[in-house]
Amino acid sequence: MVTDGIWWYVARSAGIVAWILLATSVLWAAALASRLFVERPKAPWILDLHGGVSNLAVVFTGVHLVGLYLDDYVEFGLKELLVPLTSTYRPVAVAWGIVAVYLLAALQATSLLKKRMSHKAWRKVHHLALPTYVLATVHLFTAGTDASHAALSIAAYAVSGMILALGLTRLWAPKGRLPRPARSAKASASPAKTPATATEPSSG
């Protein structure tokens, strides 16, 4: 039948797409947090892009889990999908993915509740973004059947290298706030405004 094994392919493809989206989200966040910019970008679409990519990562992670649950090639029930080390299929490798799912859920939940949380608490939770990426990457290459593809390996090395480089720029950059942009020469040369003085009408 045409549908034989279709859920296995859905689970595999959705898992890869979810990892790509997660990697993009973490890389984007690392770039925003680094000191490569003269001042922090404030355009709404920049933060919206990061949030949108993160949302898509959650969606495709859900599709990945549904595909595993519906597939009959490997038996995955709710326990195997939600409780680490209960799967008969590569239990340790699958456990990395389960922990990554929980961390991703925590990141997404705190993003939705950001306005109701203190910035300090929100920021602490979002420090889990990097461990989530690491665990998801380990899961991809130890549990996934597509780990031998060269394109995935190249992508993982490239993204990991860029995240590491951005992290190092943040550590080695001078402490303190980002510098404010310099005032333009026109603005600095303009004379200060003085209050206007009223003139008396001339007498004829």
C-alpha positions as CSV (number, residue, x, y, z in Angstrom):
1,M,0.0,0.0,0.0
2,V,1.1,3.6,-0.6
3,T,0.5,4.4,3.1
4,D,2.8,1.7,4.3
5,G,5.5,3.5,6.4
6,I,4.2,6.9,5.6
7,W,4.2,7.9,9.3
8,W,7.8,6.9,9.7
9,Y,8.7,9.3,6.9
10,V,6.5,12.0,8.4
11,A,8.3,11.5,11.7
12,R,11.8,11.6,10.2
13,S,11.2,14.6,7.9
14,A,9.4,16.6,10.7
15,G,12.2,15.9,13.1
16,I,14.8,17.2,10.7
17,V,12.7,20.3,9.9
18,A,12.2,20.9,13.7
19,W,15.9,20.7,14.3
20,I,16.6,23.1,11.4
21,L,14.1,25.6,12.9
22,L,15.5,25.2,16.4
23,A,19.0,25.7,15.2
24,T,17.9,28.9,13.2
25,S,16.1,30.2,16.3
26,V,19.1,29.7,18.6
27,L,21.5,31.1,16.1
28,W,19.3,34.2,15.6
29,A,19.0,34.7,19.4
30,A,22.8,34.3,19.7
31,A,23.3,37.0,17.1
32,L,20.9,39.4,18.8
33,A,22.6,38.8,22.2
34,S,26.1,39.2,20.8
35,R,28.0,42.5,20.5
36,L,28.3,42.5,16.8
37,F,25.8,45.4,16.4
38,V,26.5,49.0,17.3
39,E,23.2,49.0,19.1
40,R,20.7,46.4,19.8
41,P,18.2,46.0,16.9
42,K,14.8,47.3,17.9
43,A,12.7,46.7,14.8
44,P,9.7,44.6,15.7
45,W,10.0,42.2,12.8
46,I,13.4,41.1,14.1
47,L,12.0,39.8,17.3
48,D,8.8,38.6,15.5
49,L,11.0,36.5,13.2
50,H,12.8,34.9,16.1
51,G,9.4,34.1,17.8
52,G,7.9,32.8,14.6
53,V,10.7,30.4,13.9
54,S,10.5,29.2,17.5
55,N,6.8,28.6,17.1
56,L,7.3,26.6,14.0
57,A,10.0,24.5,15.7
58,V,7.4,23.6,18.4
59,V,4.8,22.7,15.7
60,F,7.2,20.4,13.8
61,T,8.3,18.8,17.0
62,G,4.7,18.0,17.7
63,V,4.3,16.5,14.1
64,H,7.5,14.5,14.8
65,L,5.9,13.0,18.0
66,V,2.6,12.3,16.3
67,G,4.3,10.6,13.4
68,L,6.2,8.3,15.8
69,Y,3.1,7.5,17.8
70,L,1.1,6.6,14.6
71,D,3.9,4.6,13.0
72,D,3.9,0.9,13.4
73,Y,7.6,0.3,12.3
74,V,8.8,1.1,15.8
75,E,6.5,0.8,18.7
76,F,6.2,4.2,20.4
77,G,3.4,4.7,22.9
78,L,2.8,7.7,25.1
79,K,5.2,6.3,27.8
80,E,8.0,5.8,25.3
81,L,7.5,9.3,23.9
82,L,7.2,11.1,27.3
83,V,9.3,9.1,29.8
84,P,13.1,8.9,29.2
85,L,14.8,5.5,29.0
86,T,11.5,3.5,28.5
87,S,11.9,3.0,24.7
88,T,13.2,-0.3,23.4
89,Y,14.6,1.6,20.4
90,R,17.9,3.2,21.3
91,P,16.6,4.3,24.8
92,V,19.5,6.6,25.6
93,A,19.4,8.4,22.2
94,V,15.6,8.8,22.5
95,A,16.0,10.1,26.0
96,W,18.1,13.0,24.8
97,G,15.2,14.0,22.5
98,I,12.6,13.7,25.2
99,V,14.5,16.0,27.5
100,A,15.0,18.4,24.6
101,V,11.2,18.4,24.1
102,Y,10.6,19.3,27.7
103,L,13.1,22.1,27.6
104,L,11.6,23.4,24.4
105,A,8.1,23.4,26.0
106,A,9.5,25.4,28.9
107,L,11.0,27.9,26.5
108,Q,7.8,28.3,24.6
109,A,5.6,28.5,27.7
110,T,7.7,31.3,29.2
111,S,7.7,33.2,25.9
112,L,3.9,33.1,26.0
113,L,3.9,34.2,29.6
114,K,6.7,36.8,29.2
115,K,4.5,39.8,30.1
116,R,3.4,38.1,33.3
117,M,7.0,37.2,34.4
118,S,9.9,39.2,35.7
119,H,12.5,39.8,33.1
120,K,15.1,38.1,35.3
121,A,13.1,34.9,35.6
122,W,12.3,34.8,31.9
123,R,16.0,35.3,31.0
124,K,17.1,32.5,33.3
125,V,14.7,30.1,31.6
126,H,15.9,31.2,28.2
127,H,19.4,30.3,29.0
128,L,18.2,26.8,28.4
129,A,17.9,27.5,24.7
130,L,21.6,26.4,24.1
131,P,21.3,23.1,26.1
132,T,18.0,22.4,24.2
133,Y,19.9,22.8,20.9
134,V,22.7,20.6,22.1
135,L,20.4,17.8,23.3
136,A,18.4,18.0,20.1
137,T,21.5,17.7,18.0
138,V,22.8,14.7,20.0
139,H,19.4,13.1,19.6
140,L,19.4,13.8,15.8
141,F,22.7,12.0,15.3
142,T,22.3,9.2,17.7
143,A,18.6,8.3,17.2
144,G,17.8,9.5,13.7
145,T,18.3,7.2,10.7
146,D,19.3,10.1,8.6
147,A,22.4,11.0,10.7
148,S,24.7,9.6,8.0
149,H,23.7,12.3,5.5
150,A,26.6,14.6,4.8
151,A,24.3,17.7,4.5
152,L,23.1,17.2,8.1
153,S,26.6,16.9,9.4
154,I,27.8,20.0,7.6
155,A,24.8,22.0,8.8
156,A,25.3,20.9,12.4
157,Y,29.0,21.7,12.4
158,A,28.3,25.1,10.7
159,V,25.6,26.2,13.1
160,S,27.5,25.0,16.1
161,G,30.6,26.8,15.0
162,M,28.6,30.1,14.4
163,I,26.9,29.8,17.8
164,L,30.3,29.2,19.5
165,A,31.8,32.2,17.7
166,L,28.9,34.5,18.7
167,G,29.2,33.3,22.3
168,L,32.9,34.1,22.3
169,T,32.4,37.6,20.9
170,R,29.9,38.2,23.8
171,L,32.4,36.9,26.4
172,W,35.4,38.8,25.0
173,A,33.6,42.1,24.3
174,P,33.9,44.9,26.8
175,K,31.4,44.8,29.6
176,G,28.6,47.3,29.9
177,R,25.9,48.6,27.7
178,L,26.3,48.8,24.0
179,P,27.5,52.3,22.9
180,R,25.0,54.8,21.7
181,P,25.3,55.9,18.1
182,A,27.4,59.1,17.6
183,R,25.5,62.3,17.0
184,S,25.7,63.6,13.4
185,A,27.9,66.6,12.6
186,K,24.8,68.5,11.5
187,A,23.2,68.0,14.9
188,S,26.3,68.8,16.9
189,A,26.9,72.0,14.8
190,S,23.4,73.4,15.1
191,P,23.3,76.4,17.5
192,A,21.2,76.2,20.6
193,K,17.9,77.8,20.4
194,T,17.3,81.0,22.3
195,P,14.0,82.4,23.3
196,A,12.6,85.0,20.8
197,T,12.4,88.6,22.0
198,A,9.4,90.7,21.1
199,T,10.0,93.9,19.1
200,E,8.1,97.1,19.8
201,P,6.3,98.5,16.8
202,S,8.1,101.5,15.3
203,S,6.4,104.9,15.9
204,G,5.6,106.9,12.8
